[in-house]
Amino acid sequence: MATFPDPHGLDGLPDRVSVYEVGARDGLQAESAVVATATKIEFIQRLERAGLRAIEATSFVSPSWVPQLADAADVLTGLERHPGVRYPVLVPNLRGLERAVAAGAEEIAVFVSATEAFARANLASTLDEAVRTAAGVVQQAGAAGLGVRGYVSMCFGDPWEGRVDAAVPAGVAARLVELGCRTVSLGDTIGVATPGHVHAVLHAVRDQGVGLDRVALHFHDTYGQALANVLAGLQAGVTEFDSSAGGLGGCPYAKSATGNLATEDLVWMLHGLGIATGVDLDLLLRTSVWMADQLGRPAPSRVVAALGRPQGL
């Protein structure tokens, strides 16, 4: 049995895609048992050896909000950093930015919602207040020479509000770009998007004057649609996608939100389309299985399930 996909391209797709790895932050933040700092650092270094070049390392959120990430400074300062690899961190406010800068952060991400209900549930603020908070962080980060990414959650549906009009996340994305975010990641936080919906949101984003070279997509696989949605994004012209090694994670504040799209599942499809990623699928598979061992349960990734446990792990 073949262990790697046989490449067959489709017209109109990009030659190369950037994979933005979120496993060490978004993947681990919902874990109830605290993962050792040394294990988190080893996870990030293994992901780097597998060829990932954008690895979100941690979040400088209050430990009372997310106890799993209380060791953010220790993780970031403990990393052996290498040229050409980015280690962005999520920061919720100016205090988080101060802590991140003190720990040596070179790139940050800010987080807002496309809906009022989720902003109140997750950020304890209104949507406008969340954007104003993000604006202060983006301004100070830019002044310090840090790159900034923006996250917009609930772009395709909200568990409290239901349907979300495509113009709403598009407007929030445009505000983040105007503030100074280099890229904006549009999140399907509860996994309800379908390919036509993806095209509709991206069309709305373009109508707001935001080029898709500034847009990334972040899909959850709640209803098994994540890879179909990636293909829709590729067809529209998006070239950056978020994923989590082993399919780790979900949103602790969103009802029914299952795990992120697994990085190896994403890479398998991209390589099958003849799209370069720079990722070694075998090393990535080994990393995901290793991390699953640390957590004491199988990885939910389809590729891990199909290929099984690598020999000599």
C-alpha positions in Angstrom: 0.0 0.0 0.0 1.3 3.5 -0.9 2.3 5.5 2.1 2.2 8.9 0.3 -0.3 10.3 -2.2 0.3 10.1 -5.9 0.4 13.8 -7.1 -2.2 14.9 -9.6 -2.7 18.7 -9.9 -5.8 20.7 -10.7 -5.8 23.8 -12.9 -5.9 27.1 -11.2 -4.4 26.1 -7.9 -1.3 27.6 -6.3 2.1 25.9 -6.7 2.9 26.4 -3.0 1.0 26.8 0.2 2.0 28.0 3.7 0.9 25.8 6.6 0.5 27.7 9.8 0.8 25.2 12.7 -1.3 25.9 15.7 -1.0 22.6 17.6 1.3 23.9 20.4 -1.1 26.7 21.3 -4.6 26.1 20.0 -4.2 22.3 20.0 -3.1 22.1 23.7 -5.1 25.0 25.3 -8.2 22.9 25.9 -6.3 20.0 27.4 -7.5 19.4 31.0 -4.2 17.9 32.2 -1.3 20.3 32.2 1.3 19.3 29.7 4.9 19.7 30.9 6.8 22.7 29.6 9.6 20.5 28.3 7.1 18.4 26.3 5.7 21.5 24.7 9.1 22.7 23.7 10.0 19.3 22.3 6.7 19.2 20.4 7.5 22.6 18.7 11.1 21.5 17.9 9.8 18.2 16.3 7.3 20.2 14.3 10.2 22.4 13.1 12.3 19.4 12.1 9.3 18.1 10.1 9.5 21.3 8.0 6.9 23.6 9.5 8.1 27.2 9.3 5.3 29.0 11.1 4.6 27.4 14.5 2.4 29.2 16.9 4.2 28.6 20.2 1.9 29.7 23.0 -0.4 32.4 24.3 0.3 35.1 26.8 -3.2 35.0 28.1 -4.0 35.2 31.9 -3.2 31.8 33.6 -6.6 32.1 35.3 -8.3 31.9 31.8 -6.1 29.2 30.4 -4.0 27.4 33.0 -2.5 25.2 30.3 -0.6 28.2 29.0 0.6 29.6 32.3 4.2 28.6 31.2 4.1 30.8 28.1 7.3 32.7 28.9 9.2 29.5 29.8 8.1 27.9 26.6 9.1 30.8 24.4 12.5 31.4 26.2 13.2 27.7 26.2 13.0 27.3 22.4 16.1 26.9 20.4 15.2 29.3 17.5 16.5 28.9 14.0 16.6 31.3 11.0 13.6 31.0 8.7 11.3 29.7 11.4 8.6 31.9 12.9 7.3 31.3 16.4 4.3 33.6 16.8 2.4 33.9 20.0 -1.2 34.9 20.8 -1.7 38.0 23.0 -5.1 39.1 24.3 -4.2 42.7 25.5 -1.4 45.1 26.2 -0.4 43.3 29.4 0.0 40.1 27.4 2.0 42.0 24.8 4.4 43.3 27.5 4.9 39.7 28.7 5.5 38.4 25.2 8.0 41.1 24.4 9.9 40.4 27.6 10.1 36.8 26.6 11.5 37.6 23.2 8.5 37.4 21.0 9.1 38.5 17.4 5.6 38.0 16.0 2.2 38.1 17.7 -1.4 37.4 16.9 -4.5 39.2 18.2 -8.0 37.6 18.4 -11.4 39.1 17.8 -14.8 37.7 17.0 -17.2 38.2 14.1 -20.2 38.0 16.5 -21.3 39.9 19.6 -22.4 36.7 21.4 -19.0 35.0 21.1 -17.1 38.3 21.9 -19.1 38.4 25.2 -18.6 34.7 25.9 -14.9 34.4 25.0 -13.5 37.9 25.4 -15.9 39.3 28.0 -16.4 42.4 25.9 -18.5 43.7 23.0 -17.2 43.3 19.5 -16.2 47.0 19.2 -14.4 46.8 22.5 -12.5 43.7 21.4 -11.4 45.5 18.2 -10.4 48.6 20.2 -8.3 46.3 22.5 -6.7 44.7 19.5 -6.0 48.1 17.9 -3.9 49.1 20.9 -2.0 45.9 20.8 -1.4 46.1 17.0 -0.2 49.7 17.3 2.3 49.0 20.0 3.5 45.7 18.4 4.0 47.5 15.1 6.0 50.3 16.9 8.2 47.6 18.4 8.8 46.0 15.0 6.8 42.9 15.6 4.7 41.3 12.9 1.0 41.0 13.7 -1.6 38.4 12.6 -5.3 38.8 13.2 -7.7 36.0 14.0 -11.5 36.4 13.4 -13.6 33.7 15.0 -17.1 32.6 14.2 -16.9 33.7 10.5 -19.2 31.0 9.3 -21.6 30.5 12.1 -22.1 31.0 15.8 -23.6 28.6 18.4 -25.6 31.4 20.0 -26.5 33.6 17.1 -26.7 31.0 14.3 -26.0 32.1 10.8 -23.5 34.9 10.2 -23.8 37.1 7.2 -20.7 37.0 5.1 -20.3 40.8 5.1 -19.8 40.7 8.9 -16.5 38.8 9.1 -15.4 40.5 6.0 -15.9 43.9 7.7 -14.0 42.8 10.8 -11.1 41.4 8.6 -10.9 44.8 6.8 -10.7 46.6 10.1 -7.8 44.4 11.3 -5.9 45.0 8.0 -6.5 48.7 8.3 -5.1 48.6 11.9 -1.9 47.0 10.6 -2.3 43.2 10.7 -0.2 41.6 8.0 -2.5 38.7 7.6 -6.0 37.8 8.9 -7.1 34.2 9.6 -10.8 33.6 9.2 -12.0 30.9 11.5 -14.8 28.4 11.1 -14.8 27.9 14.9 -17.7 25.4 15.1 -17.0 23.7 11.8 -20.2 24.5 10.0 -18.8 26.0 6.7 -19.3 24.3 3.4 -17.4 25.1 0.1 -19.9 27.5 -1.3 -20.0 29.4 2.0 -16.2 29.7 1.9 -16.4 31.3 -1.5 -19.1 33.7 -0.3 -17.1 34.9 2.6 -13.9 35.3 0.5 -15.9 37.2 -2.1 -17.2 39.5 0.7 -13.6 40.0 1.9 -12.4 41.0 -1.6 -15.4 43.4 -1.8 -14.0 45.1 1.4 -10.7 45.7 -0.5 -8.7 43.0 1.3 -6.5 40.9 -1.1 -6.6 37.2 -0.5 -2.8 37.3 -0.2 -3.6 38.8 3.2 -6.0 36.1 4.2 -5.6 32.7 5.9 -8.3 30.1 6.6 -8.7 28.1 9.8 -11.1 25.2 9.6 -12.5 22.8 12.2 -13.7 19.3 11.0 -16.9 19.1 13.1 -19.0 18.0 10.2 -16.2 16.5 8.1 -16.0 19.5 5.7 -12.5 20.9 6.5 -10.6 19.5 3.5 -13.4 20.3 1.1 -13.3 23.9 2.5 -9.6 24.0 2.0 -10.0 23.1 -1.6 -12.6 25.9 -2.0 -10.1 28.3 -0.4 -7.4 27.1 -2.8 -9.7 27.6 -5.8 -10.4 31.2 -4.6 -6.7 32.0 -4.3 -5.9 31.6 -0.6 -2.4 30.2 0.0 -2.2 30.0 3.9 -4.1 27.5 6.0 -4.0 26.9 9.7 -3.9 23.3 11.1 -3.0 21.4 14.2 -0.6 18.3 14.2 -2.7 15.2 15.0 -5.9 17.2 14.8 -5.5 18.4 18.4 -7.7 21.1 19.9 -11.0 22.8 19.7 -12.4 25.9 21.2 -13.2 25.6 24.9 -15.6 28.5 24.6 -17.6 27.2 21.6 -20.3 24.5 22.1 -19.8 21.5 19.9 -16.5 22.6 18.5 -14.4 19.6 17.8 -10.8 19.5 16.8 -8.8 21.5 14.3 -8.0 20.3 10.9 -5.1 17.8 11.3 -1.9 19.1 9.7 -1.0 15.7 8.2 -4.5 15.4 6.7 -4.0 18.9 5.1 -0.5 18.1 3.9 -1.6 14.8 2.5 -4.2 16.5 0.3 -1.9 19.3 -0.7 0.9 17.0 -1.7 -1.7 14.9 -3.6 -2.6 18.0 -5.6 1.1 18.6 -6.4 1.3 21.7 -4.1 4.5 22.2 -2.3 4.5 22.8 1.5 8.1 22.1 2.6 6.7 19.6 5.1 8.1 16.1 5.5 5.0 14.0 5.9 6.7 11.1 7.5 8.4 13.2 10.2 5.1 15.1 10.8 3.3 11.7 11.2 5.9 10.6 13.8 5.5 13.9 15.6 1.7 13.6 15.8 1.9 10.1 17.1 4.6 11.1 19.6 2.4 13.9 20.9 -0.6 11.6 21.1 1.5 9.3 23.3 2.3 12.2 25.6 -1.4 12.9 26.0 -2.2 9.2 26.5 -4.7 8.8 23.6 -4.8 8.3 19.8 -4.6 11.3 17.5 -7.9 12.0 15.7 -6.1 12.5 12.4 -7.3 10.4 9.5 -3.8 10.0 8.1 -2.5 8.7 11.4 -5.4 6.3 11.6 -4.8 5.1 8.0 -1.0 4.7 8.2 -0.8 3.5 11.7 2.1 3.8 14.2 5.5 4.4 12.4 8.2 1.8 13.1 11.1 3.1 15.2 9.1 5.9 16.7 
